[in-house]
Amino acid sequence: MAESVEKLEDGIVRSAEQVSSQIRAAKEAIASVIFGQDRVIENTLVTILSGGHALLIGVPGLAKTKLVETLGVTLGLDAKRIQFTPDLMPSDILGAEVLDESTAGKRSFRFIAGPVFAQLLMADEINRASPRTQSALLQAMQEQHITVAGARHDLPKPFHVLATQNPLEQEGTYPLPEAQLDRFLMEIDVDYPDRDAERRILFETTGADETLARGSMTADALITAQRLIRRLPVGDSVVEAILSLVRAARPGPDSGETGKFIAWGPGPRASQSLMLAVRARALIDGRLAPSVDDVLDLAEPVLKHRMALTFQARAEGRTIPEVIRQLKTRIG
């Protein structure tokens, strides 16, 4: 038995080393096209390696669309893009059944697949669409299949949604319901690049030659990496840090004094998301097990869209990131 366990551990180590080198190559390939967004690239890769979906928040012109296109090429995924608008219908995303007539005159319904049948789907400005259209995407995100006219249609594997939101223009938008926000493993803020990165952008993207994305992985290799992440060991200290942090982000005795600022907090899905995310981050860094530092670094993007502040907290000018930072100080 001991020998079998040792062989299993050796196999995991060898697989982890191989996968880690592939992921680092993919990260470098993405960074050669997307400049000044290292944190965004890493968190997006963490989300995909964890098997989840991400919500990208940023003003226009910060290469969010370019990031998704580059991820598709680099990871070897079939990528598609949907521009969400107020008049977008569920059938525009999922597909529809049409009446077909054969040469023999026999009529039958045929399903025409919509753009949701992709391995990497960019939902651009997702809050522009009506709740009815947003809910059509919800089943796909959670169940990995859709239902049209009572028939089930499985989505390709892997399946990931990277949705974007413009934080400035909110007129005529439909805020995502809490149930759908909870399906996003991370909310990733895309900030302005620093001066050096913007200087590089000027030279690299306005010349005669432009750096193009190159493939570093395949869909099968990505699925292998996702399975491996679920096998990585997690120490008791990391598990306790995840539990303490998520439970403290809810109103109640576990949150202490900070609890009076929290109207509602994350459920167990947040703990699951954080557990997978810290494993994925460790593998990207070439480590075989996550640390408490990983929990602290990933706490904000995993938790902030799963929380709401009380009226008193908002009146005092408090923000969710500020509350999460206070909670993190209690862990380390």
Order of alpha helices (4+ residues) and beta strands (2+ residues): alpha-alpha-beta-alpha-beta-alpha-beta-beta-beta-alpha-beta-beta-beta-alpha-beta-alpha-alpha-alpha-beta-alpha-alpha-beta-alpha-alpha
